[in-house]
């Protein structure tokens, strides 16, 4: 009984932390692209740039690979390398809460705690680059199907991110070689 009460308290505490973070985080324009074909979006993406987070600290050569799981959800496999060459991999799951809008997913790497995964910008013709964020200014990734993204496209994505309200001084360019 004591253990159950403790687990409930921990759950309430974690939920309160999530809600407070979302309440106090700076809002940005999180409008997503329309008409995402999730089948075309699946596969491997290279992380070109990101905002810093503890779960990706010191990682280079980062990729995210998306595939369909047996239960219909999306398997998310993030892989990166520390400076000493050690590989780190995190496996999570994602789902689309509203079947009419595949650009807004929920992703989890830990138990029942899900975060936003919003496809903010996308090469809608060829699915060769994307910009991903959430409902706050805390998360931003620029992704490419190739390890290197064309400089003109990268500059345009930076411009779009800045126009949305992101603080580009926080952006880390990810080494992919």
CNS distance restraints for C-alpha pairs under 8 A (distance, minus, plus):
assign (resid   1 and name CA) (resid   5 and name CA) 6.31 0.50 0.50
assign (resid   2 and name CA) (resid   6 and name CA) 6.16 0.50 0.50
assign (resid   3 and name CA) (resid   7 and name CA) 6.19 0.50 0.50
assign (resid   4 and name CA) (resid   8 and name CA) 6.19 0.50 0.50
assign (resid   5 and name CA) (resid   9 and name CA) 6.18 0.50 0.50
assign (resid   6 and name CA) (resid  10 and name CA) 6.16 0.50 0.50
assign (resid   7 and name CA) (resid  11 and name CA) 6.08 0.50 0.50
assign (resid   8 and name CA) (resid  12 and name CA) 6.14 0.50 0.50
assign (resid   9 and name CA) (resid  13 and name CA) 6.07 0.50 0.50
assign (resid  10 and name CA) (resid  14 and name CA) 6.15 0.50 0.50
assign (resid  11 and name CA) (resid  15 and name CA) 6.14 0.50 0.50
assign (resid  12 and name CA) (resid  16 and name CA) 6.09 0.50 0.50
assign (resid  13 and name CA) (resid  17 and name CA) 6.25 0.50 0.50
assign (resid  14 and name CA) (resid  18 and name CA) 6.33 0.50 0.50
assign (resid  15 and name CA) (resid  19 and name CA) 6.22 0.50 0.50
assign (resid  16 and name CA) (resid  20 and name CA) 6.02 0.50 0.50
assign (resid  17 and name CA) (resid  21 and name CA) 6.05 0.50 0.50
assign (resid  18 and name CA) (resid  22 and name CA) 6.25 0.50 0.50
assign (resid  19 and name CA) (resid  23 and name CA) 6.06 0.50 0.50
assign (resid  20 and name CA) (resid  24 and name CA) 6.08 0.50 0.50
assign (resid  21 and name CA) (resid  25 and name CA) 5.76 0.50 0.50
assign (resid  22 and name CA) (resid 136 and name CA) 6.98 0.50 0.50
assign (resid  25 and name CA) (resid 136 and name CA) 5.92 0.50 0.50
assign (resid  25 and name CA) (resid 137 and name CA) 6.78 0.50 0.50
assign (resid  25 and name CA) (resid 138 and name CA) 7.20 0.50 0.50
assign (resid  26 and name CA) (resid 136 and name CA) 5.88 0.50 0.50
assign (resid  26 and name CA) (resid 137 and name CA) 5.62 0.50 0.50
assign (resid  26 and name CA) (resid 138 and name CA) 7.84 0.50 0.50
assign (resid  27 and name CA) (resid 135 and name CA) 6.87 0.50 0.50
assign (resid  27 and name CA) (resid 136 and name CA) 4.90 0.50 0.50
assign (resid  27 and name CA) (resid 137 and name CA) 5.95 0.50 0.50
assign (resid  27 and name CA) (resid 165 and name CA) 7.89 0.50 0.50
assign (resid  28 and name CA) (resid 135 and name CA) 7.00 0.50 0.50
assign (resid  28 and name CA) (resid 136 and name CA) 5.85 0.50 0.50
assign (resid  28 and name CA) (resid 137 and name CA) 5.76 0.50 0.50
assign (resid  28 and name CA) (resid 164 and name CA) 5.77 0.50 0.50
assign (resid  28 and name CA) (resid 165 and name CA) 5.13 0.50 0.50
assign (resid  28 and name CA) (resid 166 and name CA) 6.81 0.50 0.50
assign (resid  29 and name CA) (resid 135 and name CA) 7.86 0.50 0.50
assign (resid  29 and name CA) (resid 164 and name CA) 4.81 0.50 0.50
assign (resid  29 and name CA) (resid 165 and name CA) 6.63 0.50 0.50
assign (resid  30 and name CA) (resid 118 and name CA) 7.39 0.50 0.50
assign (resid  30 and name CA) (resid 120 and name CA) 6.63 0.50 0.50
assign (resid  30 and name CA) (resid 133 and name CA) 7.39 0.50 0.50
assign (resid  30 and name CA) (resid 134 and name CA) 6.55 0.50 0.50
assign (resid  30 and name CA) (resid 135 and name CA) 5.54 0.50 0.50
assign (resid  30 and name CA) (resid 136 and name CA) 7.56 0.50 0.50
assign (resid  30 and name CA) (resid 164 and name CA) 7.42 0.50 0.50
assign (resid  31 and name CA) (resid 120 and name CA) 6.32 0.50 0.50
assign (resid  32 and name CA) (resid 103 and name CA) 6.09 0.50 0.50
assign (resid  32 and name CA) (resid 104 and name CA) 7.21 0.50 0.50
assign (resid  32 and name CA) (resid 118 and name CA) 6.26 0.50 0.50
assign (resid  32 and name CA) (resid 119 and name CA) 5.54 0.50 0.50
assign (resid  32 and name CA) (resid 120 and name CA) 4.31 0.50 0.50
assign (resid  32 and name CA) (resid 121 and name CA) 6.87 0.50 0.50
assign (resid  33 and name CA) (resid 103 and name CA) 6.27 0.50 0.50
assign (resid  33 and name CA) (resid 119 and name CA) 6.37 0.50 0.50
assign (resid  33 and name CA) (resid 120 and name CA) 5.68 0.50 0.50
assign (resid  33 and name CA) (resid 121 and name CA) 5.98 0.50 0.50
assign (resid  33 and name CA) (resid 122 and name CA) 6.93 0.50 0.50
assign (resid  34 and name CA) (resid 101 and name CA) 7.31 0.50 0.50
assign (resid  34 and name CA) (resid 103 and name CA) 6.85 0.50 0.50
assign (resid  35 and name CA) (resid 101 and name CA) 7.15 0.50 0.50
assign (resid  35 and name CA) (resid 102 and name CA) 7.20 0.50 0.50
assign (resid  35 and name CA) (resid 103 and name CA) 7.50 0.50 0.50
assign (resid  36 and name CA) (resid  41 and name CA) 7.64 0.50 0.50
assign (resid  36 and name CA) (resid 101 and name CA) 7.49 0.50 0.50
assign (resid  36 and name CA) (resid 102 and name CA) 5.56 0.50 0.50
assign (resid  36 and name CA) (resid 103 and name CA) 5.74 0.50 0.50
assign (resid  36 and name CA) (resid 124 and name CA) 7.56 0.50 0.50
assign (resid  37 and name CA) (resid  41 and name CA) 6.39 0.50 0.50
assign (resid  37 and name CA) (resid 102 and name CA) 7.21 0.50 0.50
assign (resid  38 and name CA) (resid  42 and name CA) 6.21 0.50 0.50
assign (resid  38 and name CA) (resid 102 and name CA) 6.51 0.50 0.50
assign (resid  40 and name CA) (resid 127 and name CA) 6.91 0.50 0.50
assign (resid  41 and name CA) (resid  66 and name CA) 7.93 0.50 0.50
assign (resid  41 and name CA) (resid 127 and name CA) 6.56 0.50 0.50
assign (resid  42 and name CA) (resid  65 and name CA) 7.23 0.50 0.50
assign (resid  42 and name CA) (resid  66 and name CA) 4.88 0.50 0.50
assign (resid  42 and name CA) (resid  67 and name CA) 5.65 0.50 0.50
assign (resid  42 and name CA) (resid  68 and name CA) 8.00 0.50 0.50
assign (resid  43 and name CA) (resid  65 and name CA) 5.26 0.50 0.50
assign (resid  43 and name CA) (resid  66 and name CA) 5.06 0.50 0.50
assign (resid  43 and name CA) (resid  67 and name CA) 6.29 0.50 0.50
assign (resid  44 and name CA) (resid  63 and name CA) 6.65 0.50 0.50
assign (resid  44 and name CA) (resid  64 and name CA) 5.67 0.50 0.50
assign (resid  44 and name CA) (resid  65 and name CA) 4.17 0.50 0.50
assign (resid  44 and name CA) (resid  66 and name CA) 6.45 0.50 0.50
assign (resid  44 and name CA) (resid 145 and name CA) 6.57 0.50 0.50
assign (resid  45 and name CA) (resid  63 and name CA) 5.57 0.50 0.50
assign (resid  45 and name CA) (resid  64 and name CA) 5.23 0.50 0.50
assign (resid  45 and name CA) (resid  65 and name CA) 6.21 0.50 0.50
assign (resid  45 and name CA) (resid 143 and name CA) 5.89 0.50 0.50
assign (resid  45 and name CA) (resid 144 and name CA) 5.43 0.50 0.50
assign (resid  45 and name CA) (resid 145 and name CA) 4.81 0.50 0.50
assign (resid  45 and name CA) (resid 146 and name CA) 7.24 0.50 0.50
assign (resid  46 and name CA) (resid  61 and name CA) 7.63 0.50 0.50
assign (resid  46 and name CA) (resid  62 and name CA) 6.20 0.50 0.50
assign (resid  46 and name CA) (resid  63 and name CA) 4.53 0.50 0.50
assign (resid  46 and name CA) (resid  64 and name CA) 6.51 0.50 0.50
assign (resid  46 and name CA) (resid 143 and name CA) 5.46 0.50 0.50
assign (resid  46 and name CA) (resid 144 and name CA) 5.12 0.50 0.50
assign (resid  46 and name CA) (resid 145 and name CA) 5.85 0.50 0.50
assign (resid  46 and name CA) (resid 146 and name CA) 6.20 0.50 0.50
assign (resid  46 and name CA) (resid 147 and name CA) 5.56 0.50 0.50
assign (resid  46 and name CA) (resid 176 and name CA) 7.86 0.50 0.50
assign (resid  47 and name CA) (resid  61 and name CA) 7.51 0.50 0.50
assign (resid  47 and name CA) (resid  62 and name CA) 5.51 0.50 0.50
assign (resid  47 and name CA) (resid  63 and name CA) 5.69 0.50 0.50
assign (resid  47 and name CA) (resid  64 and name CA) 7.40 0.50 0.50
assign (resid  47 and name CA) (resid 141 and name CA) 6.95 0.50 0.50
assign (resid  47 and name CA) (resid 142 and name CA) 6.17 0.50 0.50
assign (resid  47 and name CA) (resid 143 and name CA) 4.72 0.50 0.50
assign (resid  47 and name CA) (resid 144 and name CA) 6.58 0.50 0.50
assign (resid  47 and name CA) (resid 147 and name CA) 7.71 0.50 0.50
assign (resid  47 and name CA) (resid 174 and name CA) 6.50 0.50 0.50
assign (resid  48 and name CA) (resid 141 and name CA) 7.51 0.50 0.50
assign (resid  48 and name CA) (resid 142 and name CA) 5.41 0.50 0.50
assign (resid  48 and name CA) (resid 143 and name CA) 5.38 0.50 0.50
assign (resid  48 and name CA) (resid 144 and name CA) 6.60 0.50 0.50
assign (resid  48 and name CA) (resid 147 and name CA) 7.30 0.50 0.50
assign (resid  48 and name CA) (resid 148 and name CA) 7.16 0.50 0.50
assign (resid  48 and name CA) (resid 149 and name CA) 7.13 0.50 0.50
assign (resid  48 and name CA) (resid 173 and name CA) 6.08 0.50 0.50
assign (resid  48 and name CA) (resid 174 and name CA) 5.26 0.50 0.50
assign (resid  48 and name CA) (resid 175 and name CA) 7.59 0.50 0.50
assign (resid  48 and name CA) (resid 176 and name CA) 7.66 0.50 0.50
assign (resid  49 and name CA) (resid 141 and name CA) 5.73 0.50 0.50
assign (resid  49 and name CA) (resid 142 and name CA) 5.12 0.50 0.50
assign (resid  49 and name CA) (resid 143 and name CA) 7.22 0.50 0.50
assign (resid  49 and name CA) (resid 171 and name CA) 6.44 0.50 0.50
assign (resid  49 and name CA) (resid 172 and name CA) 5.37 0.50 0.50
assign (resid  49 and name CA) (resid 173 and name CA) 4.29 0.50 0.50
assign (resid  49 and name CA) (resid 174 and name CA) 5.17 0.50 0.50
assign (resid  50 and name CA) (resid 139 and name CA) 7.72 0.50 0.50
assign (resid  50 and name CA) (resid 140 and name CA) 5.56 0.50 0.50
assign (resid  50 and name CA) (resid 141 and name CA) 4.38 0.50 0.50
assign (resid  50 and name CA) (resid 142 and name CA) 6.38 0.50 0.50
assign (resid  50 and name CA) (resid 171 and name CA) 5.48 0.50 0.50
assign (resid  50 and name CA) (resid 172 and name CA) 5.29 0.50 0.50
assign (resid  50 and name CA) (resid 173 and name CA) 6.68 0.50 0.50
assign (resid  50 and name CA) (resid 174 and name CA) 7.30 0.50 0.50
assign (resid  51 and name CA) (resid 138 and name CA) 7.42 0.50 0.50
assign (resid  51 and name CA) (resid 139 and name CA) 6.09 0.50 0.50
assign (resid  51 and name CA) (resid 140 and name CA) 5.59 0.50 0.50
assign (resid  51 and name CA) (resid 141 and name CA) 6.78 0.50 0.50
assign (resid  51 and name CA) (resid 170 and name CA) 5.83 0.50 0.50
assign (resid  51 and name CA) (resid 171 and name CA) 4.85 0.50 0.50
assign (resid  51 and name CA) (resid 172 and name CA) 5.94 0.50 0.50
assign (resid  52 and name CA) (resid  56 and name CA) 7.10 0.50 0.50
assign (resid  52 and name CA) (resid  57 and name CA) 6.92 0.50 0.50
assign (resid  52 and name CA) (resid 170 and name CA) 7.18 0.50 0.50
assign (resid  52 and name CA) (resid 171 and name CA) 7.23 0.50 0.50
assign (resid  52 and name CA) (resid 172 and name CA) 6.77 0.50 0.50
assign (resid  53 and name CA) (resid  57 and name CA) 6.08 0.50 0.50
assign (resid  56 and name CA) (resid  80 and name CA) 7.91 0.50 0.50
assign (resid  58 and name CA) (resid  81 and name CA) 7.99 0.50 0.50
assign (resid  58 and name CA) (resid  82 and name CA) 5.85 0.50 0.50
assign (resid  58 and name CA) (resid  83 and name CA) 6.97 0.50 0.50
assign (resid  59 and name CA) (resid  80 and name CA) 5.38 0.50 0.50
assign (resid  59 and name CA) (resid  81 and name CA) 5.12 0.50 0.50
assign (resid  59 and name CA) (resid  82 and name CA) 4.98 0.50 0.50
assign (resid  59 and name CA) (resid  83 and name CA) 7.30 0.50 0.50
assign (resid  60 and name CA) (resid  80 and name CA) 5.66 0.50 0.50
assign (resid  60 and name CA) (resid  81 and name CA) 5.28 0.50 0.50
assign (resid  60 and name CA) (resid  82 and name CA) 6.51 0.50 0.50
assign (resid  60 and name CA) (resid  83 and name CA) 7.62 0.50 0.50
assign (resid  60 and name CA) (resid 174 and name CA) 5.74 0.50 0.50
assign (resid  60 and name CA) (resid 175 and name CA) 5.27 0.50 0.50
assign (resid  60 and name CA) (resid 176 and name CA) 6.30 0.50 0.50
assign (resid  61 and name CA) (resid  79 and name CA) 7.90 0.50 0.50
assign (resid  61 and name CA) (resid  80 and name CA) 5.38 0.50 0.50
assign (resid  61 and name CA) (resid  81 and name CA) 6.03 0.50 0.50
assign (resid  61 and name CA) (resid 174 and name CA) 6.93 0.50 0.50
assign (resid  61 and name CA) (resid 175 and name CA) 5.84 0.50 0.50
assign (resid  61 and name CA) (resid 176 and name CA) 4.26 0.50 0.50
assign (resid  61 and name CA) (resid 177 and name CA) 6.70 0.50 0.50
assign (resid  62 and name CA) (resid  78 and name CA) 7.06 0.50 0.50
assign (resid  62 and name CA) (resid  79 and name CA) 5.46 0.50 0.50
assign (resid  62 and name CA) (resid  80 and name CA) 4.08 0.50 0.50
assign (resid  62 and name CA) (resid  81 and name CA) 6.92 0.50 0.50
assign (resid  62 and name CA) (resid 174 and name CA) 7.49 0.50 0.50
assign (resid  62 and name CA) (resid 176 and name CA) 7.16 0.50 0.50
assign (resid  63 and name CA) (resid  78 and name CA) 5.70 0.50 0.50
assign (resid  63 and name CA) (resid  79 and name CA) 5.36 0.50 0.50
assign (resid  63 and name CA) (resid  80 and name CA) 6.48 0.50 0.50
assign (resid  64 and name CA) (resid  76 and name CA) 6.80 0.50 0.50
assign (resid  64 and name CA) (resid  77 and name CA) 5.61 0.50 0.50
assign (resid  64 and name CA) (resid  78 and name CA) 4.42 0.50 0.50
assign (resid  64 and name CA) (resid  79 and name CA) 6.50 0.50 0.50
assign (resid  65 and name CA) (resid  75 and name CA) 7.89 0.50 0.50
assign (resid  65 and name CA) (resid  76 and name CA) 5.89 0.50 0.50
assign (resid  65 and name CA) (resid  77 and name CA) 5.13 0.50 0.50
assign (resid  65 and name CA) (resid  78 and name CA) 6.44 0.50 0.50
assign (resid  66 and name CA) (resid  74 and name CA) 6.39 0.50 0.50
assign (resid  66 and name CA) (resid  75 and name CA) 5.55 0.50 0.50
assign (resid  66 and name CA) (resid  76 and name CA) 4.92 0.50 0.50
assign (resid  66 and name CA) (resid  77 and name CA) 6.54 0.50 0.50
assign (resid  67 and name CA) (resid  74 and name CA) 5.56 0.50 0.50
assign (resid  67 and name CA) (resid  75 and name CA) 5.17 0.50 0.50
assign (resid  67 and name CA) (resid  76 and name CA) 6.95 0.50 0.50
assign (resid  68 and name CA) (resid  72 and name CA) 6.07 0.50 0.50
assign (resid  68 and name CA) (resid  73 and name CA) 6.04 0.50 0.50
assign (resid  68 and name CA) (resid  74 and name CA) 4.62 0.50 0.50
assign (resid  68 and name CA) (resid  75 and name CA) 5.86 0.50 0.50
assign (resid  69 and name CA) (resid  73 and name CA) 5.39 0.50 0.50
assign (resid  69 and name CA) (resid  74 and name CA) 5.52 0.50 0.50
assign (resid  69 and name CA) (resid  75 and name CA) 5.70 0.50 0.50
assign (resid  73 and name CA) (resid  93 and name CA) 6.65 0.50 0.50
assign (resid  73 and name CA) (resid  94 and name CA) 5.90 0.50 0.50
assign (resid  73 and name CA) (resid  95 and name CA) 5.21 0.50 0.50
assign (resid  74 and name CA) (resid  93 and name CA) 5.48 0.50 0.50
assign (resid  74 and name CA) (resid  94 and name CA) 4.91 0.50 0.50
assign (resid  74 and name CA) (resid  95 and name CA) 6.07 0.50 0.50
assign (resid  75 and name CA) (resid  91 and name CA) 7.21 0.50 0.50
assign (resid  75 and name CA) (resid  92 and name CA) 6.07 0.50 0.50
assign (resid  75 and name CA) (resid  93 and name CA) 4.73 0.50 0.50
assign (resid  75 and name CA) (resid  94 and name CA) 6.50 0.50 0.50
assign (resid  76 and name CA) (resid  91 and name CA) 5.60 0.50 0.50
assign (resid  76 and name CA) (resid  92 and name CA) 4.88 0.50 0.50
assign (resid  76 and name CA) (resid  93 and name CA) 5.31 0.50 0.50
assign (resid  76 and name CA) (resid  94 and name CA) 6.84 0.50 0.50
assign (resid  77 and name CA) (resid  89 and name CA) 6.88 0.50 0.50
assign (resid  77 and name CA) (resid  90 and name CA) 5.83 0.50 0.50
assign (resid  77 and name CA) (resid  91 and name CA) 4.52 0.50 0.50
assign (resid  77 and name CA) (resid  92 and name CA) 6.37 0.50 0.50
assign (resid  78 and name CA) (resid  89 and name CA) 5.53 0.50 0.50
assign (resid  78 and name CA) (resid  90 and name CA) 5.20 0.50 0.50
assign (resid  78 and name CA) (resid  91 and name CA) 6.37 0.50 0.50
assign (resid  79 and name CA) (resid  87 and name CA) 7.00 0.50 0.50
assign (resid  79 and name CA) (resid  88 and name CA) 5.69 0.50 0.50
assign (resid  79 and name CA) (resid  89 and name CA) 4.37 0.50 0.50
assign (resid  79 and name CA) (resid  90 and name CA) 6.55 0.50 0.50
assign (resid  80 and name CA) (resid  87 and name CA) 5.82 0.50 0.50
assign (resid  80 and name CA) (resid  88 and name CA) 5.40 0.50 0.50
assign (resid  80 and name CA) (resid  89 and name CA) 6.57 0.50 0.50
assign (resid  81 and name CA) (resid  85 and name CA) 5.63 0.50 0.50
assign (resid  81 and name CA) (resid  86 and name CA) 5.53 0.50 0.50
assign (resid  81 and name CA) (resid  87 and name CA) 4.51 0.50 0.50
assign (resid  81 and name CA) (resid  88 and name CA) 5.98 0.50 0.50
assign (resid  82 and name CA) (resid  86 and name CA) 5.32 0.50 0.50
assign (resid  82 and name CA) (resid  87 and name CA) 6.48 0.50 0.50
assign (resid  82 and name CA) (resid  88 and name CA) 7.46 0.50 0.50
assign (resid  90 and name CA) (resid 109 and name CA) 7.22 0.50 0.50
assign (resid  91 and name CA) (resid 109 and name CA) 6.41 0.50 0.50
assign (resid  92 and name CA) (resid 107 and name CA) 7.06 0.50 0.50
assign (resid  92 and name CA) (resid 108 and name CA) 5.46 0.50 0.50
assign (resid  92 and name CA) (resid 109 and name CA) 4.25 0.50 0.50
assign (resid  92 and name CA) (resid 110 and name CA) 7.40 0.50 0.50
assign (resid  93 and name CA) (resid 107 and name CA) 5.72 0.50 0.50
assign (resid  93 and name CA) (resid 108 and name CA) 5.44 0.50 0.50
assign (resid  93 and name CA) (resid 109 and name CA) 6.65 0.50 0.50
assign (resid  94 and name CA) (resid 105 and name CA) 6.51 0.50 0.50
assign (resid  94 and name CA) (resid 106 and name CA) 5.39 0.50 0.50
assign (resid  94 and name CA) (resid 107 and name CA) 4.20 0.50 0.50
assign (resid  94 and name CA) (resid 108 and name CA) 6.27 0.50 0.50
assign (resid  95 and name CA) (resid 105 and name CA) 5.65 0.50 0.50
assign (resid  95 and name CA) (resid 106 and name CA) 5.53 0.50 0.50
assign (resid  95 and name CA) (resid 107 and name CA) 6.77 0.50 0.50
assign (resid  96 and name CA) (resid 101 and name CA) 7.53 0.50 0.50
assign (resid  96 and name CA) (resid 102 and name CA) 5.93 0.50 0.50
assign (resid  96 and name CA) (resid 104 and name CA) 6.55 0.50 0.50
assign (resid  96 and name CA) (resid 105 and name CA) 4.66 0.50 0.50
assign (resid  96 and name CA) (resid 106 and name CA) 6.41 0.50 0.50
assign (resid  97 and name CA) (resid 104 and name CA) 7.59 0.50 0.50
assign (resid  97 and name CA) (resid 105 and name CA) 6.52 0.50 0.50
assign (resid  97 and name CA) (resid 106 and name CA) 7.09 0.50 0.50
assign (resid  98 and name CA) (resid 102 and name CA) 7.13 0.50 0.50
assign (resid  98 and name CA) (resid 104 and name CA) 7.85 0.50 0.50
assign (resid 103 and name CA) (resid 118 and name CA) 5.81 0.50 0.50
assign (resid 103 and name CA) (resid 119 and name CA) 5.04 0.50 0.50
assign (resid 103 and name CA) (resid 120 and name CA) 7.69 0.50 0.50
assign (resid 104 and name CA) (resid 116 and name CA) 7.14 0.50 0.50
assign (resid 104 and name CA) (resid 117 and name CA) 5.98 0.50 0.50
assign (resid 104 and name CA) (resid 118 and name CA) 4.66 0.50 0.50
assign (resid 104 and name CA) (resid 119 and name CA) 6.51 0.50 0.50
assign (resid 105 and name CA) (resid 116 and name CA) 6.10 0.50 0.50
assign (resid 105 and name CA) (resid 117 and name CA) 4.97 0.50 0.50
assign (resid 105 and name CA) (resid 118 and name CA) 6.22 0.50 0.50
assign (resid 106 and name CA) (resid 114 and name CA) 5.68 0.50 0.50
assign (resid 106 and name CA) (resid 115 and name CA) 5.44 0.50 0.50
assign (resid 106 and name CA) (resid 116 and name CA) 4.92 0.50 0.50
assign (resid 106 and name CA) (resid 117 and name CA) 5.68 0.50 0.50
assign (resid 107 and name CA) (resid 114 and name CA) 5.11 0.50 0.50
assign (resid 107 and name CA) (resid 115 and name CA) 5.31 0.50 0.50
assign (resid 107 and name CA) (resid 116 and name CA) 6.38 0.50 0.50
assign (resid 107 and name CA) (resid 117 and name CA) 6.37 0.50 0.50
assign (resid 108 and name CA) (resid 112 and name CA) 6.97 0.50 0.50
assign (resid 108 and name CA) (resid 113 and name CA) 5.83 0.50 0.50
assign (resid 108 and name CA) (resid 114 and name CA) 4.47 0.50 0.50
assign (resid 108 and name CA) (resid 115 and name CA) 6.40 0.50 0.50
assign (resid 109 and name CA) (resid 113 and name CA) 7.62 0.50 0.50
assign (resid 109 and name CA) (resid 114 and name CA) 7.67 0.50 0.50
assign (resid 110 and name CA) (resid 114 and name CA) 7.81 0.50 0.50
assign (resid 115 and name CA) (resid 134 and name CA) 7.84 0.50 0.50
assign (resid 116 and name CA) (resid 133 and name CA) 7.52 0.50 0.50
assign (resid 116 and name CA) (resid 134 and name CA) 5.03 0.50 0.50
assign (resid 116 and name CA) (resid 135 and name CA) 6.90 0.50 0.50
assign (resid 117 and name CA) (resid 132 and name CA) 6.57 0.50 0.50
assign (resid 117 and name CA) (resid 133 and name CA) 5.97 0.50 0.50
assign (resid 117 and name CA) (resid 134 and name CA) 5.56 0.50 0.50
assign (resid 118 and name CA) (resid 132 and name CA) 5.48 0.50 0.50
assign (resid 118 and name CA) (resid 133 and name CA) 5.18 0.50 0.50
assign (resid 118 and name CA) (resid 134 and name CA) 5.27 0.50 0.50
assign (resid 118 and name CA) (resid 135 and name CA) 7.74 0.50 0.50
assign (resid 119 and name CA) (resid 130 and name CA) 6.98 0.50 0.50
assign (resid 119 and name CA) (resid 131 and name CA) 6.15 0.50 0.50
assign (resid 119 and name CA) (resid 132 and name CA) 4.69 0.50 0.50
assign (resid 119 and name CA) (resid 133 and name CA) 6.70 0.50 0.50
assign (resid 120 and name CA) (resid 130 and name CA) 7.46 0.50 0.50
assign (resid 120 and name CA) (resid 131 and name CA) 5.49 0.50 0.50
assign (resid 120 and name CA) (resid 132 and name CA) 5.41 0.50 0.50
assign (resid 120 and name CA) (resid 133 and name CA) 6.57 0.50 0.50
assign (resid 121 and name CA) (resid 130 and name CA) 5.38 0.50 0.50
assign (resid 121 and name CA) (resid 131 and name CA) 4.89 0.50 0.50
assign (resid 121 and name CA) (resid 132 and name CA) 7.07 0.50 0.50
assign (resid 121 and name CA) (resid 157 and name CA) 7.90 0.50 0.50
assign (resid 122 and name CA) (resid 127 and name CA) 6.49 0.50 0.50
assign (resid 122 and name CA) (resid 128 and name CA) 7.85 0.50 0.50
assign (resid 122 and name CA) (resid 129 and name CA) 5.90 0.50 0.50
assign (resid 122 and name CA) (resid 130 and name CA) 4.32 0.50 0.50
assign (resid 122 and name CA) (resid 131 and name CA) 6.48 0.50 0.50
assign (resid 123 and name CA) (resid 127 and name CA) 4.78 0.50 0.50
assign (resid 123 and name CA) (resid 128 and name CA) 5.83 0.50 0.50
assign (resid 123 and name CA) (resid 129 and name CA) 5.51 0.50 0.50
assign (resid 123 and name CA) (resid 130 and name CA) 6.42 0.50 0.50
assign (resid 127 and name CA) (resid 145 and name CA) 7.84 0.50 0.50
assign (resid 128 and name CA) (resid 144 and name CA) 5.72 0.50 0.50
assign (resid 128 and name CA) (resid 145 and name CA) 5.16 0.50 0.50
assign (resid 128 and name CA) (resid 146 and name CA) 7.73 0.50 0.50
assign (resid 129 and name CA) (resid 142 and name CA) 7.53 0.50 0.50
assign (resid 129 and name CA) (resid 143 and name CA) 5.52 0.50 0.50
assign (resid 129 and name CA) (resid 144 and name CA) 4.27 0.50 0.50
assign (resid 129 and name CA) (resid 145 and name CA) 6.28 0.50 0.50
assign (resid 129 and name CA) (resid 149 and name CA) 7.81 0.50 0.50
assign (resid 130 and name CA) (resid 142 and name CA) 5.95 0.50 0.50
assign (resid 130 and name CA) (resid 143 and name CA) 5.12 0.50 0.50
assign (resid 130 and name CA) (resid 144 and name CA) 6.44 0.50 0.50
assign (resid 131 and name CA) (resid 140 and name CA) 7.20 0.50 0.50
assign (resid 131 and name CA) (resid 141 and name CA) 5.70 0.50 0.50
assign (resid 131 and name CA) (resid 142 and name CA) 4.55 0.50 0.50
assign (resid 131 and name CA) (resid 143 and name CA) 6.14 0.50 0.50
assign (resid 131 and name CA) (resid 157 and name CA) 7.32 0.50 0.50
assign (resid 132 and name CA) (resid 139 and name CA) 7.93 0.50 0.50
assign (resid 132 and name CA) (resid 140 and name CA) 5.69 0.50 0.50
assign (resid 132 and name CA) (resid 141 and name CA) 5.13 0.50 0.50
assign (resid 132 and name CA) (resid 142 and name CA) 6.46 0.50 0.50
assign (resid 132 and name CA) (resid 143 and name CA) 7.74 0.50 0.50
assign (resid 133 and name CA) (resid 137 and name CA) 7.80 0.50 0.50
assign (resid 133 and name CA) (resid 139 and name CA) 5.14 0.50 0.50
assign (resid 133 and name CA) (resid 140 and name CA) 4.50 0.50 0.50
assign (resid 133 and name CA) (resid 141 and name CA) 6.43 0.50 0.50
assign (resid 134 and name CA) (resid 138 and name CA) 7.65 0.50 0.50
assign (resid 134 and name CA) (resid 139 and name CA) 6.05 0.50 0.50
assign (resid 134 and name CA) (resid 140 and name CA) 7.46 0.50 0.50
assign (resid 137 and name CA) (resid 165 and name CA) 7.44 0.50 0.50
assign (resid 137 and name CA) (resid 166 and name CA) 5.84 0.50 0.50
assign (resid 137 and name CA) (resid 167 and name CA) 7.78 0.50 0.50
assign (resid 142 and name CA) (resid 157 and name CA) 7.79 0.50 0.50
assign (resid 144 and name CA) (resid 148 and name CA) 7.25 0.50 0.50
assign (resid 144 and name CA) (resid 149 and name CA) 6.16 0.50 0.50
assign (resid 147 and name CA) (resid 176 and name CA) 5.73 0.50 0.50
assign (resid 147 and name CA) (resid 177 and name CA) 7.65 0.50 0.50
assign (resid 148 and name CA) (resid 176 and name CA) 7.45 0.50 0.50
assign (resid 149 and name CA) (resid 153 and name CA) 6.99 0.50 0.50
assign (resid 149 and name CA) (resid 154 and name CA) 6.39 0.50 0.50
assign (resid 150 and name CA) (resid 154 and name CA) 6.21 0.50 0.50
assign (resid 151 and name CA) (resid 155 and name CA) 6.09 0.50 0.50
assign (resid 152 and name CA) (resid 156 and name CA) 6.20 0.50 0.50
assign (resid 153 and name CA) (resid 157 and name CA) 6.16 0.50 0.50
assign (resid 154 and name CA) (resid 158 and name CA) 6.21 0.50 0.50
assign (resid 155 and name CA) (resid 159 and name CA) 6.22 0.50 0.50
assign (resid 156 and name CA) (resid 160 and name CA) 6.22 0.50 0.50
assign (resid 157 and name CA) (resid 161 and name CA) 6.04 0.50 0.50
assign (resid 158 and name CA) (resid 162 and name CA) 6.10 0.50 0.50
assign (resid 158 and name CA) (resid 168 and name CA) 7.41 0.50 0.50
assign (resid 159 and name CA) (resid 163 and name CA) 6.19 0.50 0.50
assign (resid 160 and name CA) (resid 164 and name CA) 6.28 0.50 0.50
assign (resid 161 and name CA) (resid 165 and name CA) 6.64 0.50 0.50
assign (resid 161 and name CA) (resid 166 and name CA) 5.62 0.50 0.50
assign (resid 161 and name CA) (resid 168 and name CA) 7.59 0.50 0.50
assign (resid 162 and name CA) (resid 166 and name CA) 5.10 0.50 0.50
assign (resid 162 and name CA) (resid 167 and name CA) 6.67 0.50 0.50
assign (resid 162 and name CA) (resid 168 and name CA) 6.47 0.50 0.50
assign (resid 167 and name CA) (resid 171 and name CA) 7.69 0.50 0.50
